[in-house]
């Protein structure tokens, strides 16, 4: 017996979806041009709408920002997830790390306004709601999955002479580490979670330097520079062949 097909969206629903998509597109153009100074009235003006009409789709600037932020997080997370999934799984933890890190860089360079929206300076007067938390962690969880799986498989090999993270004497911090470890797919007593978090910071810091112009008049060969940052972070985690 064939499963019943979902009813096609009504014309009204399709028009509404198209209008929301167009509002988001114009809003992103504003963000690319004006930074965080997003105005619903300005978006409506560019679309040839009366300002009151746009409020039927987004009642406030913050709701539009939240929609854009969730879209950006989801798009980046999906790209990173796909990059990780495309790598051959035969003991390829290091290759997976390179794939996801370079995917983040390419996405950020291709979509700087969206990257700035989610990893740039806080937007004055905007407080991200809880609904942004889950999509906001997607890329990072996908990013370190290869590290968690490498540790579980006994494939983390700290470089000779490297100093391990010392055990913390701060009980509250230790509890936070255990919570973060489990949330990111590590064992609760993982020794790789702190190096992995440091690596995330390292990689996103490198992307920020490039996207936000900190490498201007410093490096032209930025792909090579970034590749070396990714290698350094992998070595620090012990995500290297013995």
Secondary structure by P-SEA (a helix, b strand, c coil): ccccccccccaaaaaaaaaaaaaaaaaaaaaacccccccaaaaaaaacccaaaaaaccccaaaaaaaaaaaaaaaaaaaaaaaaaacccccaaaaaaaaaaaaaaaaaaacaaaaaacccccccccccccccccccaaaaaaaaaaaaaaaaacccccccccccccccccaaaaaaaaaaaaaacccccccaaaaaaaaaaaaaaaaaaaaaccccccccaaaaaaaaaaaaaaaaaccccc
